[in-house]
Amino acid sequence: MRVKTTLNCFLQYLKILFCYLKFILFSFVNLKPFVNPSEKIDVVYLWADFTDLAWLKKRECDRKRYLGFDSKIHRLPKPMDELKFSIRALEMYFKDLNRIFIVTDKQVPEWLDVSNPRVKIVDHKDIVKDRLNLPSYNPLVIESYLHNIPGLKEDFLYFNDDFFLNAPCSAKDFFIKDGIRPRLGRKVAEKGDLGENPDHHTIAIKNSDLLLDRDFKPESRLTMAHRPQPLKKSFMRRCECLYPKEFEVTRKGHFRSEMRYVLHSHLLSYLYYYEGKTSFIINLMEKDMFYWSNDLSKNKLLYGQFKKQRSFCIQENWGIHLNVKAIKQFNQLMSELFPKKSSFEK
């Protein structure tokens, strides 16, 4: 049994290595300079306030309405403020920043200076055409509508609020001439049996990958890293026309448990790849995600690791509820890493 497990791990590593070599070669050949080095880039965030009790109650009422059950409300005891620190890092390190659009469900960060003309709050209803798809607590749904944001530039970066830059970068690090530079992760997209109780995101990636197998060629593909995603409005619209059924099915899922396809990253990035318009960024040495927990000693060790990276993503450890001490520690350490208030704060 142990020999079989070791062999499977070895074969998996070989598959990952083969994928990296394949995509490194393609990306090197296809690397074209960003057409306009003076071009400024918009940034889009999705955000929700998990300290907002009224919003949390509304979510559970909607869960009961659409899924037939509700769950216990978990309210963060105090804000993590990931978005605040992410924007601090963005302004500090991304020299080509134009405007910031924060897509949210009738919520506004209390620290945000909404009088700043370079930031705009965008409500879900402002971009979701079919109101039957609202309310939505499924990020894949809202992500499929990002190209509908009023005033958004053709080239833009999509951030989760737990993405953080940690080194200087510019538009050319994310875009090439007529194309994009997405970041590859360290996992091969699953195609076969996912075993018992697979997570919903893994299922959605598998569905997207099988779609690419059907329309192009069956091959192993790496998943995208949890990093800022370069996108183009025109290509999102074209993808919407090419895959109307997949967009429609995805958009009908009000909750994360109804994830169907990962459209904005996995599908779009590889569609661009097959058109010769993707130059992947590959870094085997940089860890994809870090998980924050209630173990303060372990969190301090994590901090020592991610502060050395050029970028990183931090999420709550799966299945736990962070306590006040862990949240305070997060705020303190992120304040050390990004101490300067951004121009978007009050």
C-alpha positions in Angstrom: 0.0 0.0 0.0 2.8 2.4 0.9 4.7 1.5 -2.3 1.6 2.2 -4.3 1.1 5.6 -2.6 4.7 6.6 -3.1 4.5 5.6 -6.8 1.3 7.6 -7.3 3.0 10.7 -5.7 6.0 10.2 -7.9 3.8 10.0 -11.1 1.9 13.1 -9.9 5.2 15.1 -9.6 6.3 13.9 -13.0 2.9 15.1 -14.5 3.4 18.5 -12.8 7.0 18.8 -14.0 5.9 17.9 -17.6 3.2 20.6 -17.5 5.6 23.2 -16.3 8.2 22.4 -19.0 5.5 22.5 -21.6 4.0 25.8 -20.5 7.5 27.4 -19.8 8.5 26.6 -23.4 5.3 28.0 -24.8 5.4 31.1 -22.6 9.0 31.9 -23.6 8.2 31.7 -27.3 5.1 33.7 -26.9 6.4 36.5 -24.6 5.6 39.8 -26.4 6.1 43.2 -24.9 3.1 45.0 -23.4 2.0 47.3 -26.2 1.7 50.5 -24.1 4.1 50.8 -21.2 2.4 54.0 -20.0 -1.1 52.4 -19.9 -2.8 52.5 -16.5 -4.7 49.4 -15.3 -7.9 49.2 -13.4 -8.2 46.8 -10.5 -11.4 45.0 -9.4 -12.1 43.5 -6.0 -14.9 41.3 -4.8 -15.6 42.0 -1.1 -18.1 41.1 1.7 -18.2 42.2 5.3 -18.5 39.1 7.5 -19.0 41.3 10.6 -22.3 42.6 9.2 -25.0 40.7 11.1 -27.9 42.0 9.0 -26.2 40.7 5.8 -25.3 37.4 7.4 -29.0 36.9 8.5 -30.1 37.8 4.9 -27.7 35.2 3.5 -29.1 32.4 5.8 -32.7 33.4 4.8 -31.7 33.1 1.2 -29.9 29.8 1.8 -33.2 28.4 3.2 -35.1 29.8 0.3 -32.9 28.4 -2.5 -31.3 25.3 -0.9 -33.9 24.3 1.6 -31.8 24.6 4.7 -29.9 27.2 6.6 -26.8 27.0 8.8 -25.6 28.6 12.0 -24.6 32.2 11.6 -20.9 32.8 12.1 -20.0 36.4 12.6 -16.4 37.5 12.7 -15.8 39.0 16.2 -13.8 41.9 14.6 -12.8 42.8 11.0 -9.8 41.1 9.4 -9.4 44.1 7.1 -7.8 42.1 4.4 -9.1 44.5 1.8 -7.5 47.5 3.5 -4.1 45.9 3.6 -4.4 44.5 0.1 -5.1 48.0 -1.2 -2.2 49.4 0.8 0.1 46.8 -0.9 -1.5 47.5 -4.3 -0.8 51.3 -4.1 2.7 50.7 -2.7 3.8 48.2 -5.3 1.7 48.4 -8.5 3.0 51.6 -10.3 0.4 51.4 -13.1 -2.7 51.5 -10.9 -5.6 53.5 -12.4 -8.9 53.1 -10.5 -10.2 50.5 -8.0 -13.7 49.0 -8.3 -15.0 47.2 -5.3 -17.9 44.9 -6.2 -20.1 44.2 -3.2 -23.7 43.4 -2.0 -24.9 46.8 -0.6 -21.9 47.0 1.7 -19.2 49.7 2.1 -15.9 49.3 4.1 -16.1 51.7 7.0 -12.5 52.8 6.6 -12.9 53.6 2.8 -12.8 57.2 1.6 -15.6 57.0 -0.9 -14.9 60.7 -1.9 -11.7 59.5 -3.6 -12.5 59.7 -7.4 -10.1 56.7 -8.0 -12.3 54.2 -6.1 -15.9 53.2 -6.9 -18.3 50.9 -5.0 -20.2 48.7 -7.5 -23.3 46.9 -6.3 -24.1 43.4 -7.6 -27.3 44.7 -9.2 -25.3 47.2 -11.3 -23.6 44.4 -13.3 -25.9 41.3 -13.1 -28.3 41.6 -16.0 -30.7 38.8 -15.0 -32.1 39.8 -11.6 -33.3 36.1 -11.1 -29.6 35.4 -10.5 -29.6 37.7 -7.5 -29.0 37.5 -4.6 -25.7 35.7 -5.1 -23.2 34.5 -2.5 -21.3 32.6 -5.1 -18.1 34.4 -6.3 -18.1 32.5 -9.6 -21.4 34.1 -10.5 -20.3 37.6 -9.8 -16.9 37.0 -11.5 -18.8 36.1 -14.7 -20.3 39.6 -14.9 -17.1 41.7 -14.2 -16.9 42.9 -17.8 -20.3 44.7 -17.2 -18.8 47.1 -14.7 -19.6 50.7 -15.9 -16.4 52.7 -16.7 -14.0 49.7 -16.4 -11.1 49.7 -18.8 -10.5 47.0 -21.4 -7.4 45.6 -19.5 -8.0 45.0 -15.8 -6.7 43.0 -12.9 -9.1 40.9 -10.7 -8.1 40.6 -7.1 -9.7 38.7 -4.2 -9.4 40.7 -1.0 -7.0 38.2 0.4 -4.4 38.7 -2.4 -1.4 40.8 -1.5 1.5 42.2 -3.6 4.8 42.3 -1.8 7.2 43.6 -4.5 7.2 46.3 -7.2 5.4 45.3 -10.4 3.8 46.9 -13.4 1.3 46.3 -16.3 3.9 44.3 -18.2 4.0 41.7 -15.4 0.4 40.9 -16.2 -0.2 41.7 -19.8 1.5 41.0 -23.2 0.6 42.5 -26.6 -3.0 41.5 -27.2 -2.9 39.0 -24.4 -2.4 38.1 -20.7 0.1 36.7 -18.3 -1.8 34.6 -15.7 0.1 32.8 -12.9 0.1 29.0 -12.9 -0.3 27.1 -9.6 1.3 23.8 -8.5 -1.7 21.5 -9.0 -2.8 19.6 -12.1 -6.5 19.9 -12.8 -8.3 16.7 -11.9 -10.2 14.8 -14.6 -11.2 11.5 -13.0 -12.9 10.4 -9.8 -12.6 13.1 -7.2 -13.2 10.7 -4.3 -15.6 11.3 -1.4 -16.8 14.8 -0.6 -14.7 16.8 -3.1 -14.8 20.6 -2.6 -17.0 22.6 -4.9 -14.1 24.5 -6.5 -12.3 21.3 -7.5 -15.5 20.1 -9.2 -15.9 23.4 -11.1 -12.2 23.3 -12.3 -12.7 19.7 -13.4 -15.8 20.7 -15.4 -13.9 23.6 -17.0 -11.0 21.4 -17.9 -13.2 18.7 -19.5 -14.7 21.5 -21.5 -11.3 22.4 -22.8 -10.6 18.7 -23.6 -13.8 18.6 -25.6 -13.2 21.7 -27.7 -9.4 21.6 -28.1 -7.4 18.6 -27.1 -7.2 16.3 -24.1 -4.1 17.2 -22.1 -3.0 17.8 -18.5 -3.3 21.4 -17.4 -2.2 23.2 -14.3 -4.7 25.2 -12.2 -4.3 28.9 -11.8 -2.5 30.2 -8.7 -4.4 32.3 -6.1 -2.9 35.5 -7.5 -4.2 38.6 -9.3 -5.9 37.6 -12.5 -5.3 39.6 -15.7 -8.5 39.9 -17.8 -9.8 41.7 -20.9 -13.4 42.8 -21.2 -13.7 42.1 -24.9 -12.5 38.5 -24.4 -14.8 37.9 -21.5 -17.7 39.0 -23.8 -16.5 36.7 -26.5 -16.2 33.8 -24.1 -19.8 34.5 -23.0 -20.9 34.2 -26.6 -18.8 31.0 -27.1 -20.1 29.3 -24.0 -23.6 30.6 -23.3 -24.9 27.4 -21.7 -21.9 27.2 -19.3 -22.3 30.9 -18.3 -26.0 30.4 -17.8 -25.6 27.3 -15.6 -22.9 29.0 -13.5 -24.9 32.1 -13.0 -27.9 30.2 -11.6 -25.9 29.0 -8.6 -26.7 31.4 -5.7 -24.3 29.7 -3.3 -20.7 28.3 -3.4 -22.2 24.7 -3.1 -23.6 25.3 -6.6 -20.3 26.0 -8.4 -20.3 24.7 -11.9 -17.5 26.2 -14.0 -14.4 28.4 -13.2 -14.9 30.8 -16.1 -12.8 33.8 -15.3 -9.5 32.1 -14.7 -9.2 28.5 -15.8 -11.4 28.6 -18.9 -10.5 32.1 -20.1 -6.7 31.7 -19.5 -6.5 28.5 -21.5 -8.8 29.8 -24.3 -6.3 32.6 -24.7 -3.5 30.0 -24.5 -5.0 28.0 -27.5 -5.2 31.3 -29.4 -1.5 32.0 -28.8 -2.3 35.0 -26.5 -1.2 33.7 -23.1 2.3 33.8 -21.7 2.1 32.0 -18.3 4.1 33.1 -15.3 5.6 30.0 -13.5 7.3 29.9 -10.2 7.6 26.4 -8.5 9.3 27.8 -5.5 6.6 30.3 -4.4 3.9 28.9 -2.2 0.4 29.5 -3.5 -1.7 29.9 -0.3 -1.2 30.4 3.5 -3.9 29.4 6.0 -4.5 31.6 9.1 -5.6 29.7 12.2 -6.1 30.2 16.0 -2.6 28.9 16.6 -0.7 32.1 17.1 2.7 30.4 17.1 2.0 28.8 13.7 0.7 32.1 12.3 3.9 33.8 13.3 5.9 31.2 11.4 3.6 31.7 8.4 4.3 35.4 8.5 8.0 34.7 8.4 7.4 32.8 5.2 5.0 34.9 3.2 6.7 38.2 3.9 9.6 36.9 1.8 7.5 36.3 -1.2 6.7 38.7 -4.1 3.0 38.1 -3.6 0.8 35.8 -1.4 -2.7 34.8 -0.5 -4.0 34.3 3.0 -7.2 32.4 3.8 -8.8 31.2 7.0 -7.8 27.7 7.9 -10.5 25.4 6.5 -13.4 24.7 8.9 -12.4 26.9 11.8 -13.8 30.2 13.2 -11.0 32.7 13.9 -11.0 34.1 17.4 -10.3 37.7 18.5 -6.6 37.0 19.3 -5.9 35.5 15.9 -7.6 38.4 14.1 -5.7 41.0 16.2 -2.5 39.2 15.4 -3.3 39.3 11.7 -4.0 43.0 11.9 -0.8 43.7 13.8 1.5 41.7 11.5 -0.1 43.1 8.4 0.3 46.6 9.8 4.0 45.9 10.2 4.3 44.7 6.6 2.1 47.5 5.2 2.3 50.3 7.7 1.5 53.3 5.4 -2.2 54.2 5.0 -3.3 54.2 1.4 -4.9 57.3 -0.3 -8.1 55.3 -0.3 -8.5 55.3 3.5 -10.2 58.0 5.6 
